[in-house]
Amino acid sequence: MRQHVNPLSSNFNEIEKVPPLIEMFGEPKFNLHLDIGCASGEFLFDLALVNTSWNYLGIEIREKLVNTAKLKVREQEIKNLYFVFGNANNILNDIDSQFIIKNVKSISFNFPDPWFKKRHYKRRVIQPEFINILSGSLQKGSLIFIKTDVKDLFDYMDCTIKSNFNFKTIDKKDFNFAGSFNPNKVKTNREKHVIINQLKIFEKIYTKI
Ligand SMILES: C[S@@+](CC[C@H](N)C(=O)[O-])C[C@H]1O[C@@H](n2cnc3c(N)ncnc32)[C@H](O)[C@@H]1O
C-alpha cells in the first residue's frame, strides 16, 4: 500500500461532509477526542472499546483505510467511534465542520508524516494557518498532543504551536493521564514500532488558554 499521500493534491479539495454529533455517536454529549492522521484507526478502536464514556473521531487521508475502519465500526456496532476520510486541514477549515473543533476536549497528532524536504514542509499537517484555526475555535482548557520520532518535525510542530500565544505547554509530569482520552497510555502502531526499534520519542502537550 502506498504510504505517503500528497495532501495538497486537488483530489482532496472535495471533502466528506461531517455529520452532526448526534449522527456520529450514540451519546453525543460524551467528551470528544480527535485523532488526526489515524491510519487504520487501531489506536482509536483500542481506546473506544475500553473508554466507553468518551467519543473518538479519526480523520485519515488514505481512503481505503477509512473505508475498512468504517466497516469494522458498523460490524462491531461501536457507538463511540467515527471515521472521516480526507485531508484534515481542508476538513477542519470548512465552516460546516467548525463544530468539531468547538466540541473537542483534545486532539492528537501521532507520528505525522515528516515530509523531510524543505520544499515539502507545506504538506505537513501542522501549519501556522491550521493552528490559528484551532486556536480560534477550541474551548479554553482543550488539549493538543503531539508525538513523533523525528526531531526536526518535532521542533517544527513545537515552534508552530508555540508561535500562537493562545497555547501553553503542560509538563507531562504534572499531567493527569487518568482523566484524559487515553488513561491507559495505549500506544499507536507507529509508536509500538518506534519502541521496538529503540528510537527516541519526542512529545508535548499544550492547552488552550
Ligand atoms: C506515519 S502515519 C502515523 C499513523 C498513526 N497516527 C500512528 O501513530 O501509528 C501518518 C498518517 O497520517 C495520515 N495523514 C497525513 N497527512 C494527513 C492529512 N493532511 N489529513 C489526514 N491524514 C493525514 C497518513 O496517511 C498516515 O496514515
The ligand as a Gaussian input file, in Angstrom:
#p B3LYP/6-31G(d) Opt

LIG

0 1
 C        3.121000       7.915000       9.917000
 S        1.398000       7.654000       9.877000
 C        1.004000       7.525000      11.616000
 C       -0.265000       6.804000      11.859000
 C       -0.732000       6.722000      13.301000
 N       -1.094000       8.031000      13.798000
 C        0.291000       6.081000      14.197000
 O        0.844000       6.765000      15.072000
 O        0.535000       4.859000      14.038000
 C        0.711000       9.256000       9.460000
 C       -0.716000       9.148000       8.995000
 O       -1.240000      10.446000       8.766000
 C       -2.005000      10.433000       7.564000
 N       -2.052000      11.826000       7.070000
 C       -1.035000      12.550000       6.582000
 N       -1.422000      13.797000       6.267000
 C       -2.750000      13.868000       6.570000
 C       -3.738000      14.891000       6.465000
 N       -3.420000      16.101000       5.985000
 N       -5.005000      14.621000       6.865000
 C       -5.322000      13.393000       7.356000
 N       -4.435000      12.379000       7.467000
 C       -3.162000      12.616000       7.094000
 C       -1.244000       9.476000       6.678000
 O       -1.984000       8.980000       5.593000
 C       -0.853000       8.390000       7.677000
 O       -1.852000       7.401000       7.809000

